[in-house]
Amino acid sequence: MTSKSQHEFFQDPRVKKIKKYFLFSSTHHYAEDFGHMISETPLAIFLPPTVEVLQQFLPLACEYKIKISCRGKGNSVYGQSQVENGVIIDLKDLNLSFEFNSDGTSSIRAPAFRTWSELIEYSKHQNKTVPVTVDSLDLTIGGTLSFAALGGTSYRCGSGADNVLGLDIVTLDGERHICSKTENRELFDAALCGLGQFGIIINVIIPLITAKKKVTMHLLSYDHADQFLREQKALYNSKLFDHLKGYARKRKDQWAYVIEAVSYYDESEDKCVKDQLMQLSPKDHAIETMSYWEFINTVTEVINELRVNGKLNVPHPWYTVLMPEKEVEEHLTKLLAIPWLMGTEPIVIYPMNSACFQQALFIKPEAQTFYLLAVLYNTSMDATHNLPYQEILNRNKILYLEAKKVGGCRYPIDAIPFSPEDWSQHFGKKWKDVCALKEKYDPKHLLSTGINIFD
């Protein structure tokens, strides 16, 4: 937006009516994100008090060709939630709250700008939870669903986006749309896993399930990746566990591989779980028992501890890909050979069933079983400001291209330098559909430009 158009925009009588909801100073917080590698200074922050005020702003932004980014808590790692010389929309002042459905507690209407932690705190009083709990609950609901929302229950339940019942969306023409699989289906499918490209999610309707009382977490350790993957796949095939993940970490300068297999129950753990575990041969088997609510908050508490100790204000050049089962071990070996790994950061490896992931814009490998491989660089008590993140970004791109050659896909919550051409290849045969949706809902390419999908 040129200086002239900026002046004209704020002099427009229609804008003057809502100008008091713009913040022009102290915008530095919005010029950064969790990644701490990119900083784009916005022109202003828009904090609408009602959906109606938001609806007034959006058509004016389109008329003056103002770039827009709707930002939650800024947990993106590579500038995805930022906008240079445009307007960031922060919905935190909207007069919206959580509400159970009218027939009871089988679903909840959740404001998209609230966090999963806030949702859980609200629903737990009715002993209800969501089918898919993301690792860190301190993420906004709308933001995670725009990318998918993966967690330990995803191998059986799909992504958080696969479990959404309905959306309330405002498009850039100012229109408000109620969407579901039976109403406004096109926009519903575009917004879920749509990377924020087609509208602004206001509310989300999410199904609820009854929470179990207790959790037993089985931590199975291995010295070798092949045995770890083989026995993790056996647990995956059994479908006995409610939550299944895995990770690699350093022990005495050697990589160890740990399966995290978790069962939920009320009184006692299913005997079949013990029988299944007896068929495995881990080097070590540790067991932890806790309440369900304690368990789903475990990662959030770790992140809070890192924050308190000043360990989050550092570069986070994360790398996350989805790999076909046949290629996962080789790619994992390449990841663990990276020289900048400390061995204490999360290196995540866990399988998922492709049939459980049905959202149109969730790009996944063409394999019945695929794996999430993620290296969450610089996210531990050993975090440092001196990490050579530019070198890691370059390596991320090389690793991604190698993954792509063998059928891997990017899970774009990460930090990989991507051009519009890269995005067209990422979406592949769906690229024409993505372009058609963009032309329909954001023809001037103003929304969520930080992710750099369109020129």
N, C-alpha and C positions, 0 to 999 in steps of 0.2 A: 504494500500500500504506500503510495507516494505521500509526501508531506502535504501536498495540495488536497488529496483525497481524504487524508486524516482530518485536516481542518474542516473540509466540507462535511464530513461525516458528523463530527461533533457539533457543527453549527446547524445541522438539520433539525428543525423543530420537533420531529418525531423522536430523535435521539435525545434531545434536551429533556424530554419528559422522563427519561429513564437514566439520565446521566449520573444521578446520585448513587447508582448502583455500580459505578465503575471506580476502580482503585488505580490511581496513576503513580503513586509513590510506594516505596517499600515493596517493590515487585521482585526483588532479588531472589526471594525464596522460590518463586515460580520460574526462575531462569536456570534452575538446576533440577536434577532428579537423583534417584538412588544410585545411578551409575557413576556420577561425578566425573564424567568424561566430556560431556557436551553441555554448553551453556548458551542458550538462545534467549535474548531479552525480549519479553513481550511489550507491546505498546501499552496495554492495560489489562486489568483483571476485571471480569464481569461477574458480579455476585447477585443473581436474580433472587428476590425473596419469594416469588411465586412462579409457577409454570407459565402463567399468562404473561408475565414480564419477559420471560425467556422467549416466548412466542412472538412478542413484539420486536425483540432484538434480531432474531435470526434472519428474517427477510431483509432487514436493513443492512446487515452484514453482507448478505449476498449482493444487494444492489450496489454497494461500494467495494465489492470484491475484497473483503477483509478476511484474512486467514484466521481460522478458529481451531482451538484445541480444547476439548473438554477434559479437565484434569481432576483426578481424585486425590490421592495422597502422594502422587509423584513417585511411585515405586518402579517406574520404567528404568531400564539400565542404559539405554542408548538414545536418549532424546525423544522417545516415542510420544511423550506427553507434552513436549515443549513446542513453542511456536515463536519464530523470530518476526518481530515487527508486526505482530497480529494480536489477537485478543484471546486470552485464556478464560474459559468459563469454569468457574468453581461453583458447584451446586450446593455447597454445604449449608447455605442459608434457606434453602427451600423448606416450605412448611409442610413436610411430608413425614410420616411415621410408619412403623411396622404395624401390620394388621393381619390377624388370622382370617382365614376365609369364613364366610358366613355360616357354613355348616359345621364348623368345629375347628380342629387343628390339623387337618390333612394337608394344608398348604398355607403359605404366608405371602403377603404382598410386602416386598422389601424395597425401600428407596435405593436406587442404584448407587448413590454416592455414599451410602453407609457401608461399614465393613462387615465381613463375615463374623468377626468377633462380636460385633454389636447384635447381629442377627441371632447368633447362638445364645448370647446372654438373654435375649428376649424370649427365645423359644424354649430354653431349658427349664423355665418355670412350669411349662406344660410337659416336661420330659420329652421334648421333641428336638430332633436334629435334622440336618440335611443329608441326602444320600452321598454326596461327594464333598469331603472336607479338604480344602487346599492346605498345603503345608503351613504357611503363615496365614493366620486368620486376620491379621492386621492389613488386609488388602481390600480395596473397594469391590463390591459385588459386580457392578457394571463393568469395571475395568478388567477383571479377570475373565468374565464371560465373553468379553470382546475378543479374547485370545483362546478360550476354551475352558480353563480351570481344571487342572489335573491334580490328582491326589492318590493316596494309597488304596482307596476303594475303586479307582478308575478301571482296574483290570476286570472288575465284574460289573461296574455301573456306568462306564463311559465317563465323559467329562461332565463338569458342572453344566455346561451348555446343553448337553444331551438330556438333562433333567429339568430344563426350564419349561413351565407350563404356559407362560404368557409374558408379554412385554408391553410396556407403555413407552412410546417413542415419539419424540418431536423431530421432524425433519426440517431441513433448512428453509423450506417455504413457510415455516411457522405452524404447519398443521400437526395435530396430535393424533396418533394412531394407536389403537388397541390391537395387538397382534398375538397370534397363536398359530398352532398347526392347522386350525380351521378358519381363521380370520386374518386377512392381510398376511398370508403365508410367505409371500415373497420378501417382505420387509423383515418378518420374523427370522427367516433363514439368513438374510443378509446381515442383520445386526449381530447374531450369535456367531462368534469366531470371525467377525467382519472387520476386526482391527480398527474400529471406530470410524469407518469410512462413509457411513450411509445415514447417520442420524445420531441423536443423543438419547440414550436410554434413561428414562426417568424412574420407572418402577419395574420390578421383576416379580413374577409369580413363581414361587419355588415350592415343590412338594416337600412335605415333612414326613419323617419316619420316627417311630418310637426309639428313643435311645436306650441301649442296654446299660446295666449298672456298672459292670466291671470289664476290664481289659487285661488280657495276658499277652505280653510281648515276648516273642521268642527271637533271640538274636543268635543266629547260626554263623559261625566264623569259618573261613576257608583260606588256605594259602595259595590256591590256584584258581584262576578265573574260569577255566573250563568246568571244573567241578562245581563251583559256585553257580554258574549259569545253568548247568544241568539240573542241579537240585532245586534251584529257584523255579525252573520250568516245571518240575514235578509238583511243587506246591501250587503253582499257577494252574496246572491241569486238574488238581484235586478240587479246586474252588471251595476249600474248607475254611479258608481264612478270610476275614472281613477286610483286612488291609494287608497288602503285600508290596514291599519295596526292597531295595538293596543299595549298598554303597561300598565304595572302596576308601581305605584310609591307610596311612603309613604306621607300621609298628616296627621299631628298631630298623629303620631304613628299608624295610620290605613292605610291599603292598599286601594288605589283608582285605578280604572280601566278606561282607556281612549281609546275610539275608535278614530282613526285618519282617517277620510273619506274625500277624496280630489277630487274635480272636476276641470277639465281643460276646458277652453272655450276662445273664442275670444272677444265677446261683452258682453253677459250676461249668467249667469248660467242657465242651463236647469231647467225649472219649475218642471219637474218630480223629481228632486233632493229634492226640498223643500217639495213636496208632500210625498216623501218617508220618509223624516226625521220627518214629522208630525206624523207618525205612531209609533215613538219611544218614550220612557219615560226616558230619562237620567236625572240625578240629576242636571246637568249643561250642557249648550251648548254654547261653545265659538266659535267665527268665526274670521278667519284671511284671509285677501285678499292680494295677492302679485303677482308679475310677475312669470311666469313659471320658468325663469332662477334663480330667487331668491329662489324659493321653492326647486329645485333639489340640490341646494348648501347648504341648511340649515344644514344638518348633517356635511358636510365638514367644514363649518365655526365653528361649535361647537368643532370639533376635533382640528382645528387649534388653537382655544382659549385654549384648554386643553394643547396643545403642548407649546404654548407661556408661560403658567403658570407653566410649568414643571410637569404637571400631567400625562404624558404618559410614563415616564421612571420608571414605577412601574410594578409589576407582574399583568398579566391579565389571570387568569385561567378560561377563558370563558367556558360556557356550552351551546351547541346548539343541539337540537333534533327535529325530525319531528314526530308528534304524530297523530294517528288516531283520528278522531273527537270525538268518544265515550269516549276516554281516556284522552282528553286534560284537562278537569277541575280537575280531581284527581291529575294528574301530576303537574299541576300548583300549586295546594295546597301544594304539597310536596316541590316544589321549594321555595315558599314563606315562608316556615317554616325553611329555612336554617339560622343558627344564624349569619352568616357573612355578610348578606345583609345590606347595608346602607340605601337603599330606594331611593337613588338618581341615581344609576347606571341604564342603560337601561335594562329593563326586557320586552322582546318583545313577543307578542302573536298575530299571525294573520293567517287566513285560506288561503288555496290554493286548486285549482281544479286539481286533479290528472291527468285528461285528457290533461291538458296543458303541462305536463312534460313528454317528450317522449325520452330523451336521455338515451341510453342503460345503462350507468354506473352511472346514478343518482339513488341512492337507496332511495326508498320512501315507506311509509306504504301502505299496501293493503287496501285502503279505498278511496272512491270517493272524500272525502274532508279530507285533513290532515292539521295540524297546525305546523308552526314554533314556537318553544318555545326556547328562548335564554336568558341567564343571562350573561350580559357583565360585569363581576366583575371588580371593581376598575377602572371604566371608567367614572369619573365625577370629579367635583372640590373637592370632599371629598376623592379622591384617596390617598392611603398611601403606603409607602414602607414596612410597617410592616404587611401587610395582610398575614395571615397564609395559603399561597397558597398550601402547601403540603397537609394540611388537606382538603382543598377544592378540590384538585385533587382526593383525595381518595373518597370524597363524590360524585364527578362527576361520577366516575366509578360505584359506587353503584346505583346512580340515573339512569345512562344509562342502567345498567342491568335490573333494574325494568321497565324501559320504553320498553326495548326489549322484555320482557316477555309478554307485552300486545300489541305488534305489532309496537312499535316505532322504529325509525332508527336514527342513528347518522348523523348529517350534519357536516362533518369533517373539519370545519374551527376552531374548538374549541380545548380545552385542556382536553383530556381524555386519560389516559395511555392505550395504545393499543398494543397488541402483534400480530405477524402474525396470530396466532390462532383466535384472536378477529376479525381480518380483514377477515379471511375466513368465519366466521359466519356473519359478516356485509354484505358481498357480496352474501352469501347464494347460491342459485342455479346458480348465475352468476360467482361464484368463478372459476370454471373450464375454463370459457371463459377468465377471467382475467389472469389466469396462462398461457393459450395458447398464448394470446397476448403478455405477458411479455417474454415468450420463443422466440417469433418471433422477437420482436423489441428490447429487452434488455436481452438476455439470460444470461449475466453475472451479472445481478442485480446490476448495477452500478448507475442508474439514480434515483434521488430523494429518497435517502435512509433515509433521516431525518424523513420521515413519517412512516417508520418501517413496511411496508406491507409485505416484503419478507425477509427471513433469509439472 
